[in-house]
Amino acid sequence: MSDVTQILSQIESGDPSAAEQLLPLVYDELRKLAQENPGQTLQATALVHEAYIRLVGVEKAQRWNSRRHFFGAAAEAMRRILINLIKPRS
């Protein structure tokens, strides 16, 4: 089991310190995902932080089956954040 997968499991189990351990391990990969969106108005760092908070900073821990599952969810979260930024408000 990779370090990321193990920490994701700890987050799911309710370990409050696990989220702090996860960010340094996934930050570079999340930044690469964030930079794949040319022309976006949100800086990559801000996008990564917002997505991370949505994924890990919730009261009820989400279940991540694997590292791949986590990064897929992170990519989806970033897309949703960007869509919400450009979506006209009525």
Secondary structure, DSSP 4 states (H G I P E B T S, - for coil): --HHHHHHHHHHTT-TTHHHHHHHHHHHHHHHHHTTSTT-SS-HHHHHHHHHHHHHSSSSPPP-SSHHHHHHHHHHHHHHHHHHHHSPP-
